């Protein structure tokens, strides 16, 4: 429900915003689908696991922090220096580098929707 409300409140961002595909590294590339959107000072990052059964080595559990080891999500330059608020968990992700650890992005919930705050 939070994601639908966020999308409804930021329609232009998702309908007209610049789309930037994002990629993971460090051996987990095939396990993340992610993108960023930006439009008129608004921005969002969406990330979700992919092929979770393989990622968790067949365990019937969500792919949370420990499943990601040192894998990172490479972020666009515009994301750096911002505080990103996770719409689902209320966690804050401070982006200082070119990438953020997937184990932090998916620390407590297996899907992430971040907005600049």
C-alpha positions in Angstrom: 0.0 0.0 0.0 2.9 2.4 0.8 4.3 2.0 -2.7 1.0 2.7 -4.4 0.4 5.7 -2.2 3.9 7.0 -3.0 3.4 6.4 -6.7 0.0 8.2 -6.6 1.5 11.2 -4.7 4.4 11.4 -7.2 2.8 10.6 -10.5 4.9 12.8 -12.6 8.1 11.2 -11.2 7.0 7.8 -12.4 5.2 8.9 -15.6 7.7 11.4 -17.0 10.8 11.1 -14.9 14.2 10.1 -16.3 14.6 6.3 -16.0 18.1 5.0 -15.0 18.6 1.2 -14.7 20.8 0.2 -11.8 23.1 -2.8 -11.4 24.5 -4.8 -8.6 28.1 -6.1 -8.5 30.3 -8.5 -6.6 28.7 -11.7 -7.9 25.1 -10.8 -7.3 24.4 -9.0 -10.6 21.7 -11.5 -11.6 19.9 -11.2 -8.3 18.8 -7.6 -8.3 16.4 -5.6 -10.5 16.6 -1.9 -9.7 16.2 1.5 -11.2 16.1 5.2 -10.3 13.7 7.9 -11.4 14.3 11.6 -11.3 12.1 14.6 -12.3 12.1 18.2 -11.2 14.0 17.8 -8.0 12.2 14.6 -7.0 13.9 11.2 -7.1 13.3 7.6 -6.2 15.2 4.4 -6.2 13.4 1.0 -6.5 15.2 -2.3 -5.8 14.0 -5.9 -5.6 15.6 -9.3 -5.4 15.4 -11.6 -8.4 15.9 -15.4 -8.5 15.6 -15.5 -4.7 15.6 -19.3 -4.5 19.1 -19.4 -6.0 20.3 -16.4 -3.9 19.2 -18.1 -0.6 20.6 -21.4 -1.8 17.2 -23.1 -1.6 16.2 -21.9 1.8 12.6 -20.8 2.1 13.4 -17.4 3.6 13.4 -13.8 2.3 16.8 -12.6 0.9 17.7 -10.3 3.7 21.0 -8.8 4.8 23.3 -11.9 5.1 22.2 -13.3 1.8 23.9 -10.4 0.0 27.5 -10.6 1.4 29.5 -7.8 -0.1 27.3 -7.1 -3.1 26.6 -3.4 -3.9 24.0 -1.6 -5.8 25.8 0.9 -8.1 23.9 4.2 -7.9 23.8 7.2 -10.3 26.0 10.2 -9.5 22.9 12.2 -8.6 22.2 9.9 -5.7 25.4 10.7 -3.9 25.4 13.0 -0.9 21.7 12.5 -0.3 19.7 10.9 2.5 17.3 8.3 1.1 14.2 7.3 3.1 12.9 3.8 2.6 9.1 4.1 2.2 8.6 0.5 3.5 10.8 0.5 6.6 11.4 4.1 7.5 15.2 3.4 7.4 17.5 6.0 6.1 20.3 5.3 3.7 23.1 7.9 3.5 24.7 7.6 0.1 28.3 9.0 0.2 29.9 6.6 -2.3 29.2 5.4 -5.8 27.4 2.3 -4.4 25.5 1.1 -1.4 25.7 -2.4 0.1 22.8 -4.6 -0.8 22.9 -6.0 2.8 22.0 -2.5 4.0 19.4 -1.9 1.3 17.7 -5.2 2.1 18.5 -5.3 5.8 15.0 -5.8 7.1 12.7 -6.1 4.1 13.3 -7.8 0.8 12.1 -4.8 -1.4 13.2 -1.2 -1.3 11.6 2.1 -2.4 13.8 5.0 -1.5 12.9 8.7 -1.8 15.1 11.7 -1.2 14.6 13.3 2.2 
